[in-house]
Amino acid sequence: MSSSFWNPTRRSFLAGSAALGAAGLVGSRPASAAVDWKRFAGTTLEVNLVKSPRSDTIIKYLAEFETLTGIKVNAEATPEQQQRQKATIELSSGKPSFDVIHLSYHVQKRQFEKGGWLADISGFLKDPTLTDPSLTESDFAEAGLTFAKDKDGKLRSLPFSVDYWIVYWNKELFEKKGLAYPKTFDEMAAAAEALTDKTTNTYGFVARGLKNANVPVWTALMLGYGATALGPDGKLRTTSDEAVEAAKLYQRLMTKAAPVGVSGFNWAEAQSAFLQGKIGMWLDGVGFAPPLEDPQKSRVVGKVGYGVMPKGPKAQAAATFGDGIGVTAASQKKEAAYLFCQWVISKEMGARLLQAGAGVPFRQSVLADAEVRKGVTMPSAWVDAVAASGKVSQLALPVIIPVTEFRDIYGVGLTNMIGGADPATELKTATAQFEPVLAKSEG
């Protein structure tokens, strides 16, 4: 569903994409004399995870946590849609069978907040007997904290794994045209057109054109115009001048510089096109990088540049998606459950996640650690792009319950734009269609 690492077909790309190097794993447990990790020995925790490369990493090292704490963990990892359904049913009942829940922020944050389903862990984070001193709010990318906190500023989960959108670019094609990596949206559009040569089947730009999948491309561009789809007042801003300008840029890139048939492209088709070496730039999530450096799958090995999103007219922003891990409000074992969540997002586990190609941690200190980076098999430019994106990270989708309907409705309009439809008209139509859906969800 998401633009991150959640798509099931993507797991095959990421699984085993990088061998876990020992480099960067600084001991098998968080080092803090103040935290009494054995305080809840004998407790049993029930943990509800989404089946993914991230949950695989957690389960692989569970024995370490159990040895460290004396806490027994029963972890269940189920496929995304099944897990979401079970979570909603059980949490709504007020008596969930689990103490810890893994959530997809850009889909579930608003729903979980409205239901009051997650415990406030703000006090735990400030408690030196419960929290390792290296774990501070300032270590998280800003978007992670935006995801993890509710509207009153209370911490309801710990940011776990993030997906920033970056620009993959073909250094060889750029060099042939004497072009530098674009610093602004205007330069990006100009470069995309300059790189396009239909006689050789070469195109300057590719992104998702398929309805629903294409919406994060438009909202990512909107951030550069200093706008978001939803204002602070909870009202839609999708017919604003900024939203229309972002849609016009989307239309320009996707009609003047993208391959034929791009309105049918999801991330997989865009990736496939880029792998062939005939695409100048591809805008999408950082999690799609491993195949580009795989000689068995790619014609662009060693030719790929990894760039932070160029600046828009009003801002530079990396569209951000992610998941978190939290303690259920109904749990009778909140402190023990919090220790587990803390272990999941520890520097050690973050290093393993990054080095296994299973995800990118929200903690900036993991990305900045030279020892950790030695164990990452992706090029250093990829890690640089990830770290730099974290500094300009912003949420790319509105935090609402009907996010799927939002993507469905606006996605049709964006696909129509690739066919030549007027952006302002399409956004007006989509907004009129979506407004009652949003109002009903908040009622």
Helices and strands as residue ranges (DSSP letters): H 8-14, E 44-50, H 53-60, H 62-69, E 72-78, H 80-93, E 100-104, H 105-115, H 122-126, G 137-139, H 142-148, E 158-170, H 171-176, H 185-195, G 198-200, E 203-206, H 215-224, H 241-256, G 262-264, H 267-275, E 279-285, G 286-288, G 290-293, E 304-307, E 318-327, H 334-344, H 347-355, E 360-361, H 364-368, H 370-374, H 380-391, E 393-395, H 403-418, H 423-442
